[in-house]
Amino acid sequence: MKVLMFTWEFPPLISGGLGMACYGMVKALLKQGIKIDLVLPTKEAVYFPLREESDVDDMPTVFIDPKRQKQFVKLTFTDVKEKLEYIGLTQHPETYLQLNEVTQYIKRFSQLHHNERTILSETYLWDEMALHLIGEEDLIKKVQEYTLRAEYYATHLEYDLIHAHDWLCYPSGMLAKKLSNKPLIVHIHATEFDRSGGPGDERIHKIEHAGMMYADQVIAVSQYTAQMIMSRYRIDTGRIKIIHNAFTIDEDTNFERQRIFHSPTILFLGRITLQKGPDYFVEVAEKVLKVHPEARFIMAGTGDMGRKLIHKSAALKLRNRFLFTGFLNRQQVERVLRASDIYVLPSVSEPFGIAPLEAMAYGVTAIISKQSGVSEVVNHAFKIDFWDVDRMADTICHLIENPDICRQIGNEGRQEVHLIQWDEAAEKIRRLYASTLAAYIKNQGK
């Protein structure tokens, strides 16, 4: 079976848990014999034909333009990172399209690809997506370009079905389905309600709704997410499949403790945005430091709330007991995890949450929000409502005062996470592929 997969993140292009989730998922699917043509938001028009497990690290690359491909194969690179930088796989993908190009393309596409088999509801969903994929923001413009490129992949590559991750890739998945008439599976890792903590951007809501309604099947990463898309987007329960995320543990990972501070170290690792509850982490820190001034709190990551929380930390006079690291690369993330005793993620709304699993894999005791999908799959972690800062602070104080208990829970969590591997989740995805494809073939014969 061969899958055309659209995703916005993949190592080394990682801004959140989506990249790590896709990495583990794709590697496990390749292990099961699934072939994947991966499409990412690169500056150059390329795709990645993945056939073996090792391909997720080597990232074999094919240019759409045959002339560019001939030039590319003659080049040599010192490592994979240098190769990916050459094709423009960066932390901040660029775009060069003008908005009028997108508008003209959508109009032309509607005229060229309309056919009698398209039913009214499909036409409405396509129009809904196209209408709301409009805006001058850099991110929206990049999604526009990514979607336009999808026409080539949809018409020139051979595949059995399409798999698109999150709203950024739903338009591409919809376009590929419309052109090929192949079945579409969309994967919802987070909704706009999760990211914004409220109504959010109406355009994104509409694209999310159109993508899930247009798809043959929807994968939700947790029961929490499934309930969200049923209640907020009115998606038919019969088309929703719950498949929890897992965690990929690199065999070469060094889990040996390596302290930065001699005192207890409490870590927040994630995007500094409303969804992740970083402001609650600052409030918890203030309460804990009144009791244990020797403790050290680290906030690792970037986001739109960063400046606000730096000012808040200063106003609360937390000084050098509360540190902001900014963006951390992979090696730095591993370093800070080896140095931490307690991990806290007070997410307001978390569809799953890969970072807590990663922290637990290092033996770090985790405190996670009850409003998170990851709480459905782990037992050896403290689960507390995101708004209950008093209980979080009391729990941290208890762990600081009882280091043996903290270490014991951390070790139990590490053993638990090492059992939550991608093989089981990938097998569920493979079965979903097979059943979706079987239904498609059956309908084709009618």
Secondary structure as a PSIPRED ss2 file (coil, helix, strand):
# PSIPRED VFORMAT (PSIPRED V4.0)

   1 M C   1.000  0.000  0.000
   2 K E   0.000  0.000  1.000
   3 V E   0.000  0.000  1.000
   4 L E   0.000  0.000  1.000
   5 M E   0.000  0.000  1.000
   6 F E   0.000  0.000  1.000
   7 T C   1.000  0.000  0.000
   8 W C   1.000  0.000  0.000
   9 E C   1.000  0.000  0.000
  10 F E   0.000  0.000  1.000
  11 P C   1.000  0.000  0.000
  12 P C   1.000  0.000  0.000
  13 L E   0.000  0.000  1.000
  14 I C   1.000  0.000  0.000
  15 S C   1.000  0.000  0.000
  16 G C   1.000  0.000  0.000
  17 G H   0.000  1.000  0.000
  18 L H   0.000  1.000  0.000
  19 G H   0.000  1.000  0.000
  20 M H   0.000  1.000  0.000
  21 A H   0.000  1.000  0.000
  22 C H   0.000  1.000  0.000
  23 Y H   0.000  1.000  0.000
  24 G H   0.000  1.000  0.000
  25 M H   0.000  1.000  0.000
  26 V H   0.000  1.000  0.000
  27 K H   0.000  1.000  0.000
  28 A H   0.000  1.000  0.000
  29 L H   0.000  1.000  0.000
  30 L H   0.000  1.000  0.000
  31 K H   0.000  1.000  0.000
  32 Q C   1.000  0.000  0.000
  33 G C   1.000  0.000  0.000
  34 I C   1.000  0.000  0.000
  35 K E   0.000  0.000  1.000
  36 I E   0.000  0.000  1.000
  37 D E   0.000  0.000  1.000
  38 L E   0.000  0.000  1.000
  39 V E   0.000  0.000  1.000
  40 L C   1.000  0.000  0.000
  41 P C   1.000  0.000  0.000
  42 T C   1.000  0.000  0.000
  43 K C   1.000  0.000  0.000
  44 E C   1.000  0.000  0.000
  45 A C   1.000  0.000  0.000
  46 V E   0.000  0.000  1.000
  47 Y E   0.000  0.000  1.000
  48 F E   0.000  0.000  1.000
  49 P E   0.000  0.000  1.000
  50 L E   0.000  0.000  1.000
  51 R C   1.000  0.000  0.000
  52 E C   1.000  0.000  0.000
  53 E C   1.000  0.000  0.000
  54 S C   1.000  0.000  0.000
  55 D H   0.000  1.000  0.000
  56 V H   0.000  1.000  0.000
  57 D H   0.000  1.000  0.000
  58 D H   0.000  1.000  0.000
  59 M C   1.000  0.000  0.000
  60 P C   1.000  0.000  0.000
  61 T C   1.000  0.000  0.000
  62 V E   0.000  0.000  1.000
  63 F E   0.000  0.000  1.000
  64 I C   1.000  0.000  0.000
  65 D C   1.000  0.000  0.000
  66 P H   0.000  1.000  0.000
  67 K H   0.000  1.000  0.000
  68 R H   0.000  1.000  0.000
  69 Q H   0.000  1.000  0.000
  70 K H   0.000  1.000  0.000
  71 Q H   0.000  1.000  0.000
  72 F H   0.000  1.000  0.000
  73 V H   0.000  1.000  0.000
  74 K C   1.000  0.000  0.000
  75 L C   1.000  0.000  0.000
  76 T C   1.000  0.000  0.000
  77 F C   1.000  0.000  0.000
  78 T C   1.000  0.000  0.000
  79 D C   1.000  0.000  0.000
  80 V H   0.000  1.000  0.000
  81 K H   0.000  1.000  0.000
  82 E H   0.000  1.000  0.000
  83 K H   0.000  1.000  0.000
  84 L H   0.000  1.000  0.000
  85 E H   0.000  1.000  0.000
  86 Y H   0.000  1.000  0.000
  87 I C   1.000  0.000  0.000
  88 G C   1.000  0.000  0.000
  89 L C   1.000  0.000  0.000
  90 T C   1.000  0.000  0.000
  91 Q C   1.000  0.000  0.000
  92 H C   1.000  0.000  0.000
  93 P C   1.000  0.000  0.000
  94 E C   1.000  0.000  0.000
  95 T C   1.000  0.000  0.000
  96 Y C   1.000  0.000  0.000
  97 L C   1.000  0.000  0.000
  98 Q C   1.000  0.000  0.000
  99 L H   0.000  1.000  0.000
 100 N H   0.000  1.000  0.000
 101 E H   0.000  1.000  0.000
 102 V H   0.000  1.000  0.000
 103 T H   0.000  1.000  0.000
 104 Q H   0.000  1.000  0.000
 105 Y H   0.000  1.000  0.000
 106 I H   0.000  1.000  0.000
 107 K H   0.000  1.000  0.000
 108 R H   0.000  1.000  0.000
 109 F H   0.000  1.000  0.000
 110 S H   0.000  1.000  0.000
 111 Q H   0.000  1.000  0.000
 112 L H   0.000  1.000  0.000
 113 H C   1.000  0.000  0.000
 114 H C   1.000  0.000  0.000
 115 N C   1.000  0.000  0.000
 116 E C   1.000  0.000  0.000
 117 R C   1.000  0.000  0.000
 118 T C   1.000  0.000  0.000
 119 I C   1.000  0.000  0.000
 120 L H   0.000  1.000  0.000
 121 S H   0.000  1.000  0.000
 122 E H   0.000  1.000  0.000
 123 T H   0.000  1.000  0.000
 124 Y H   0.000  1.000  0.000
 125 L H   0.000  1.000  0.000
 126 W H   0.000  1.000  0.000
 127 D H   0.000  1.000  0.000
 128 E H   0.000  1.000  0.000
 129 M H   0.000  1.000  0.000
 130 A H   0.000  1.000  0.000
 131 L H   0.000  1.000  0.000
 132 H H   0.000  1.000  0.000
 133 L C   1.000  0.000  0.000
 134 I C   1.000  0.000  0.000
 135 G C   1.000  0.000  0.000
 136 E C   1.000  0.000  0.000
 137 E C   1.000  0.000  0.000
 138 D H   0.000  1.000  0.000
 139 L H   0.000  1.000  0.000
 140 I H   0.000  1.000  0.000
 141 K H   0.000  1.000  0.000
 142 K H   0.000  1.000  0.000
 143 V H   0.000  1.000  0.000
 144 Q H   0.000  1.000  0.000
 145 E H   0.000  1.000  0.000
 146 Y H   0.000  1.000  0.000
 147 T H   0.000  1.000  0.000
 148 L H   0.000  1.000  0.000
 149 R H   0.000  1.000  0.000
 150 A H   0.000  1.000  0.000
 151 E H   0.000  1.000  0.000
 152 Y H   0.000  1.000  0.000
 153 Y H   0.000  1.000  0.000
 154 A H   0.000  1.000  0.000
 155 T H   0.000  1.000  0.000
 156 H H   0.000  1.000  0.000
 157 L C   1.000  0.000  0.000
 158 E C   1.000  0.000  0.000
 159 Y C   1.000  0.000  0.000
 160 D C   1.000  0.000  0.000
 161 L E   0.000  0.000  1.000
 162 I E   0.000  0.000  1.000
 163 H E   0.000  0.000  1.000
 164 A E   0.000  0.000  1.000
 165 H E   0.000  0.000  1.000
 166 D H   0.000  1.000  0.000
 167 W H   0.000  1.000  0.000
 168 L H   0.000  1.000  0.000
 169 C H   0.000  1.000  0.000
 170 Y H   0.000  1.000  0.000
 171 P H   0.000  1.000  0.000
 172 S H   0.000  1.000  0.000
 173 G H   0.000  1.000  0.000
 174 M H   0.000  1.000  0.000
 175 L H   0.000  1.000  0.000
 176 A H   0.000  1.000  0.000
 177 K H   0.000  1.000  0.000
 178 K H   0.000  1.000  0.000
 179 L H   0.000  1.000  0.000
 180 S H   0.000  1.000  0.000
 181 N C   1.000  0.000  0.000
 182 K C   1.000  0.000  0.000
 183 P C   1.000  0.000  0.000
 184 L E   0.000  0.000  1.000
 185 I E   0.000  0.000  1.000
 186 V E   0.000  0.000  1.000
 187 H E   0.000  0.000  1.000
 188 I E   0.000  0.000  1.000
 189 H C   1.000  0.000  0.000
 190 A C   1.000  0.000  0.000
 191 T C   1.000  0.000  0.000
 192 E H   0.000  1.000  0.000
 193 F H   0.000  1.000  0.000
 194 D H   0.000  1.000  0.000
 195 R H   0.000  1.000  0.000
 196 S H   0.000  1.000  0.000
 197 G C   1.000  0.000  0.000
 198 G C   1.000  0.000  0.000
 199 P C   1.000  0.000  0.000
 200 G C   1.000  0.000  0.000
 201 D C   1.000  0.000  0.000
 202 E H   0.000  1.000  0.000
 203 R H   0.000  1.000  0.000
 204 I H   0.000  1.000  0.000
 205 H H   0.000  1.000  0.000
 206 K H   0.000  1.000  0.000
 207 I H   0.000  1.000  0.000
 208 E H   0.000  1.000  0.000
 209 H H   0.000  1.000  0.000
 210 A H   0.000  1.000  0.000
 211 G H   0.000  1.000  0.000
 212 M H   0.000  1.000  0.000
 213 M H   0.000  1.000  0.000
 214 Y H   0.000  1.000  0.000
 215 A C   1.000  0.000  0.000
 216 D C   1.000  0.000  0.000
 217 Q E   0.000  0.000  1.000
 218 V E   0.000  0.000  1.000
 219 I E   0.000  0.000  1.000
 220 A E   0.000  0.000  1.000
 221 V C   1.000  0.000  0.000
 222 S C   1.000  0.000  0.000
 223 Q H   0.000  1.000  0.000
 224 Y H   0.000  1.000  0.000
 225 T H   0.000  1.000  0.000
 226 A H   0.000  1.000  0.000
 227 Q H   0.000  1.000  0.000
 228 M H   0.000  1.000  0.000
 229 I H   0.000  1.000  0.000
 230 M H   0.000  1.000  0.000
 231 S H   0.000  1.000  0.000
 232 R H   0.000  1.000  0.000
 233 Y H   0.000  1.000  0.000
 234 R C   1.000  0.000  0.000
 235 I C   1.000  0.000  0.000
 236 D C   1.000  0.000  0.000
 237 T H   0.000  1.000  0.000
 238 G H   0.000  1.000  0.000
 239 R H   0.000  1.000  0.000
 240 I E   0.000  0.000  1.000
 241 K E   0.000  0.000  1.000
 242 I E   0.000  0.000  1.000
 243 I C   1.000  0.000  0.000
 244 H C   1.000  0.000  0.000
 245 N C   1.000  0.000  0.000
 246 A C   1.000  0.000  0.000
 247 F C   1.000  0.000  0.000
 248 T C   1.000  0.000  0.000
 249 I C   1.000  0.000  0.000
 250 D C   1.000  0.000  0.000
 251 E C   1.000  0.000  0.000
 252 D C   1.000  0.000  0.000
 253 T C   1.000  0.000  0.000
 254 N C   1.000  0.000  0.000
 255 F C   1.000  0.000  0.000
 256 E C   1.000  0.000  0.000
 257 R C   1.000  0.000  0.000
 258 Q C   1.000  0.000  0.000
 259 R C   1.000  0.000  0.000
 260 I C   1.000  0.000  0.000
 261 F C   1.000  0.000  0.000
 262 H C   1.000  0.000  0.000
 263 S C   1.000  0.000  0.000
 264 P C   1.000  0.000  0.000
 265 T E   0.000  0.000  1.000
 266 I E   0.000  0.000  1.000
 267 L E   0.000  0.000  1.000
 268 F E   0.000  0.000  1.000
 269 L E   0.000  0.000  1.000
 270 G C   1.000  0.000  0.000
 271 R C   1.000  0.000  0.000
 272 I C   1.000  0.000  0.000
 273 T C   1.000  0.000  0.000
 274 L H   0.000  1.000  0.000
 275 Q H   0.000  1.000  0.000
 276 K H   0.000  1.000  0.000
 277 G C   1.000  0.000  0.000
 278 P H   0.000  1.000  0.000
 279 D H   0.000  1.000  0.000
 280 Y H   0.000  1.000  0.000
 281 F H   0.000  1.000  0.000
 282 V H   0.000  1.000  0.000
 283 E H   0.000  1.000  0.000
 284 V H   0.000  1.000  0.000
 285 A H   0.000  1.000  0.000
 286 E H   0.000  1.000  0.000
 287 K H   0.000  1.000  0.000
 288 V H   0.000  1.000  0.000
 289 L H   0.000  1.000  0.000
 290 K H   0.000  1.000  0.000
 291 V H   0.000  1.000  0.000
 292 H C   1.000  0.000  0.000
 293 P C   1.000  0.000  0.000
 294 E C   1.000  0.000  0.000
 295 A C   1.000  0.000  0.000
 296 R E   0.000  0.000  1.000
 297 F E   0.000  0.000  1.000
 298 I E   0.000  0.000  1.000
 299 M E   0.000  0.000  1.000
 300 A E   0.000  0.000  1.000
 301 G C   1.000  0.000  0.000
 302 T C   1.000  0.000  0.000
 303 G C   1.000  0.000  0.000
 304 D C   1.000  0.000  0.000
 305 M C   1.000  0.000  0.000
 306 G H   0.000  1.000  0.000
 307 R H   0.000  1.000  0.000
 308 K H   0.000  1.000  0.000
 309 L H   0.000  1.000  0.000
 310 I H   0.000  1.000  0.000
 311 H H   0.000  1.000  0.000
 312 K H   0.000  1.000  0.000
 313 S H   0.000  1.000  0.000
 314 A H   0.000  1.000  0.000
 315 A H   0.000  1.000  0.000
 316 L C   1.000  0.000  0.000
 317 K C   1.000  0.000  0.000
 318 L C   1.000  0.000  0.000
 319 R H   0.000  1.000  0.000
 320 N H   0.000  1.000  0.000
 321 R H   0.000  1.000  0.000
 322 F E   0.000  0.000  1.000
 323 L E   0.000  0.000  1.000
 324 F E   0.000  0.000  1.000
 325 T E   0.000  0.000  1.000
 326 G E   0.000  0.000  1.000
 327 F C   1.000  0.000  0.000
 328 L C   1.000  0.000  0.000
 329 N C   1.000  0.000  0.000
 330 R H   0.000  1.000  0.000
 331 Q H   0.000  1.000  0.000
 332 Q H   0.000  1.000  0.000
 333 V H   0.000  1.000  0.000
 334 E H   0.000  1.000  0.000
 335 R H   0.000  1.000  0.000
 336 V H   0.000  1.000  0.000
 337 L H   0.000  1.000  0.000
 338 R H   0.000  1.000  0.000
 339 A C   1.000  0.000  0.000
 340 S C   1.000  0.000  0.000
 341 D C   1.000  0.000  0.000
 342 I E   0.000  0.000  1.000
 343 Y E   0.000  0.000  1.000
 344 V E   0.000  0.000  1.000
 345 L E   0.000  0.000  1.000
 346 P C   1.000  0.000  0.000
 347 S C   1.000  0.000  0.000
 348 V C   1.000  0.000  0.000
 349 S C   1.000  0.000  0.000
 350 E E   0.000  0.000  1.000
 351 P C   1.000  0.000  0.000
 352 F C   1.000  0.000  0.000
 353 G C   1.000  0.000  0.000
 354 I H   0.000  1.000  0.000
 355 A H   0.000  1.000  0.000
 356 P H   0.000  1.000  0.000
 357 L H   0.000  1.000  0.000
 358 E H   0.000  1.000  0.000
 359 A H   0.000  1.000  0.000
 360 M H   0.000  1.000  0.000
 361 A H   0.000  1.000  0.000
 362 Y C   1.000  0.000  0.000
 363 G C   1.000  0.000  0.000
 364 V C   1.000  0.000  0.000
 365 T E   0.000  0.000  1.000
 366 A E   0.000  0.000  1.000
 367 I E   0.000  0.000  1.000
 368 I E   0.000  0.000  1.000
 369 S E   0.000  0.000  1.000
 370 K C   1.000  0.000  0.000
 371 Q C   1.000  0.000  0.000
 372 S E   0.000  0.000  1.000
 373 G H   0.000  1.000  0.000
 374 V H   0.000  1.000  0.000
 375 S H   0.000  1.000  0.000
 376 E H   0.000  1.000  0.000
 377 V C   1.000  0.000  0.000
 378 V C   1.000  0.000  0.000
 379 N C   1.000  0.000  0.000
 380 H C   1.000  0.000  0.000
 381 A C   1.000  0.000  0.000
 382 F E   0.000  0.000  1.000
 383 K E   0.000  0.000  1.000
 384 I E   0.000  0.000  1.000
 385 D C   1.000  0.000  0.000
 386 F C   1.000  0.000  0.000
 387 W C   1.000  0.000  0.000
 388 D C   1.000  0.000  0.000
 389 V H   0.000  1.000  0.000
 390 D H   0.000  1.000  0.000
 391 R H   0.000  1.000  0.000
 392 M H   0.000  1.000  0.000
 393 A H   0.000  1.000  0.000
 394 D H   0.000  1.000  0.000
 395 T H   0.000  1.000  0.000
 396 I H   0.000  1.000  0.000
 397 C H   0.000  1.000  0.000
 398 H H   0.000  1.000  0.000
 399 L H   0.000  1.000  0.000
 400 I H   0.000  1.000  0.000
 401 E H   0.000  1.000  0.000
 402 N C   1.000  0.000  0.000
 403 P H   0.000  1.000  0.000
 404 D H   0.000  1.000  0.000
 405 I H   0.000  1.000  0.000
 406 C H   0.000  1.000  0.000
 407 R H   0.000  1.000  0.000
 408 Q H   0.000  1.000  0.000
 409 I H   0.000  1.000  0.000
 410 G H   0.000  1.000  0.000
 411 N H   0.000  1.000  0.000
 412 E H   0.000  1.000  0.000
 413 G H   0.000  1.000  0.000
 414 R H   0.000  1.000  0.000
 415 Q H   0.000  1.000  0.000
 416 E H   0.000  1.000  0.000
 417 V H   0.000  1.000  0.000
 418 H C   1.000  0.000  0.000
 419 L C   1.000  0.000  0.000
 420 I C   1.000  0.000  0.000
 421 Q C   1.000  0.000  0.000
 422 W H   0.000  1.000  0.000
 423 D H   0.000  1.000  0.000
 424 E H   0.000  1.000  0.000
 425 A H   0.000  1.000  0.000
 426 A H   0.000  1.000  0.000
 427 E H   0.000  1.000  0.000
 428 K H   0.000  1.000  0.000
 429 I H   0.000  1.000  0.000
 430 R H   0.000  1.000  0.000
 431 R H   0.000  1.000  0.000
 432 L H   0.000  1.000  0.000
 433 Y H   0.000  1.000  0.000
 434 A H   0.000  1.000  0.000
 435 S H   0.000  1.000  0.000
 436 T H   0.000  1.000  0.000
 437 L H   0.000  1.000  0.000
 438 A H   0.000  1.000  0.000
 439 A H   0.000  1.000  0.000
 440 Y H   0.000  1.000  0.000
 441 I H   0.000  1.000  0.000
 442 K H   0.000  1.000  0.000
 443 N H   0.000  1.000  0.000
 444 Q H   0.000  1.000  0.000
 445 G C   1.000  0.000  0.000
 446 K C   1.000  0.000  0.000
